[in-house]
Amino acid sequence: MTTLAPNSIDDDSRMRDFLARHGGAFGADPRRGETLKGRKGWSEVTAVDGYVLRCDWERRGDQTEMRYEEHPPQQPVEARDE
C-alpha cells in the first residue's frame, strides 16, 4: 500500500506507465466509484490488452492512502466452456 498526498503526481505517472506497458487505454475515461462519500473509493482503467489497473483510495485527515493492483484480462466465457 502506498500513502500519498492528495492529487499526487505519482497517481498519474502510475497510470501512464501502466497504459504504456499494455498498449494504451481501452475506452475514454477511467471508471470511478465512492464507497464512503469523499473519504473512500476506487478507480479503474482498462488497457487495450485487457489488463485492468485498480486504485483503492481512502482519505484520513490530510493524507490519502492508495493501493494499486493490476489484474490480468478476464478469460472470455466462450473459452471457459470448452
NORTA-V532325 format. One line per field, one symbol per residue. phi: phi as a letter, one per 40 degrees, with the letter a starting at -180 (. if undefined). psi: psi as a letter, one per 40 degrees, with the letter a starting at -180 (. if undefined). burial: # if it has 24 or more other C-alpha atoms within 12 Angstrom, else .. A space follows every 10 residues. Layout:
BEGIN
phi->???
psi->???
burial->???
END
This chain:
BEGIN
phi->.bbbcdfccc dccccccdcc cbggcbgcbc cbabcadgba aaabbbcdcg cbbbbcbacb gcbbbbbbbb bcdccdddcc cc
psi->hhhiiifidd dddddddddd dfeiihicii iiihehhedh aiiihhidee ihhhhhihhh beihhhhhhh hiiihidddd e.
burial->.......... #...#..##. .#..#..... .......... .######..# #########. ...#####.# .......... ..
END
